[in-house]
């Protein structure tokens, strides 16, 4: 979507894969795709399994007398954010059970939720934000900056140390080590990964309503 490309370019960031077109999309897909092939995802399974077990335990502990869980849609979004963070950063955010009290992590989680909630609105709204700063513009601007800042901090930490020796390596680290993508490209693509699956669930929910 050219509106989202406009948001990222205005902040001086590269175009996310999900919003790239034609040759740019092919170039990014070629440079970033090897790590997401089926034969390369085995290392992600144990961490994601652990998150799913925590999610299942949380559901069981929070059922009402009828066996139902309140706000299941919101919980599924939290699950997808947690899984995405594990996949991209090899990091547990503590989203599902709100176990994290780290201010930076909480700010990032809020930014992800704002970002995901704004994508669909940008797609269906008039581009008035290109003329004057609407609330949508301000909220999305802050969210993208915060996600980029958080991802950049993780990238700097990864570049400052040796690659993980326990086999548990996130997507961002693999991109940085491989070196086919610039740091900015790798950071923006890591942000892009949070829209995969999560945005699909939001769109289905929106259409159902």
Secondary structure, 3 states (H helix, E strand, C coil): CHHHHHHHHHCCCCCCHHHCCHHHHHHHHHHHCHHHCHHHCHHHHHHHHHHHHHHHHHHHHCECCCCCECCHHHHHHHHHHHHHHHHHHCCCCCCCCCCCCCHHHHHHHHHHHHHHHHHHHHHHCCCHHHCCCCHHHHHHHHHHHHHHHHHHHHHHHHHHCCCCCCCCCCHHHHHHHHCCCCHHHHHHHHHHHHHCCHHHHHHHHHHHC
